[in-house]
């Protein structure tokens, strides 16, 4: 199961519990929502630290796996191209490089 699901469910549960308590103490409307949000945020910071750490470790592992696979794929691809170039150079007989055409000297332009 994904690590964000239990963390999110716990956060929503804390918010609903805090909202219920605040509502019972007489806070209504926007004030109840704001107070419940603040209380649940503080409570989740303390109570849900293990879930948050587990979720962040999962995210970091996933990022490292993606980054690692991309780098290794590029290295493997570069090594394969290099091998191909070396093999093709060994297979062709020694032929002299084509000579460059001599360029005719260009006369300077007069102003």
Beta strands, then each sheet from edge to edge (+ up, - down):
end
